[in-house]
Amino acid sequence: MIKMVCGLLIISLSLWASSFSDAREKAKAQQKPILVELVMESCLYCEKMEKFVLSKEDVKKILEKNYILLKLDIHKDEIPEFLVSRVTPTFYFLSSDGITILHEVIGAPSKSEFIVLLDRYGINK
């Protein structure tokens, strides 16, 4: 049981890039847009997004297939200057070059609203 839980944790963590430069590198290589999530500790809406949207299997499949993912803590991580929001959660849909902002979402959209956005800005748009 412990091995299965650890395996699932490793799989879910491996979906997320470790830094902005890592995300850009992966996005260029795989020709996928980047989805950046800005978070912070004790953010209730960040926790809501994780629990009710990002952890759902259908959402995870879309994310894995169509995006390079990057989660940045606004108090702990280095955030590129052009990502100006410091409200959490904020999602930035970036082009595969990691420079162009395609769309910005501030707050915690519902699962259905988030899936519409994922479909609109993903590689299969």
Secondary structure as GFF3:
##gff-version 3
##sequence-region A 1 125
A	DSSP	alpha_helix	2	14	.	.	.	ID=ss1
A	DSSP	beta_strand	16	17	.	.	.	ID=ss2
A	DSSP	alpha_helix	20	30	.	.	.	ID=ss3
A	DSSP	beta_strand	34	39	.	.	.	ID=ss4
A	DSSP	alpha_helix	44	49	.	.	.	ID=ss5
A	DSSP	pi_helix	50	54	.	.	.	ID=ss6
A	DSSP	alpha_helix	57	66	.	.	.	ID=ss7
A	DSSP	beta_strand	68	73	.	.	.	ID=ss8
A	DSSP	beta_strand	90	94	.	.	.	ID=ss9
A	DSSP	beta_strand	101	106	.	.	.	ID=ss10
A	DSSP	alpha_helix	111	121	.	.	.	ID=ss11
###
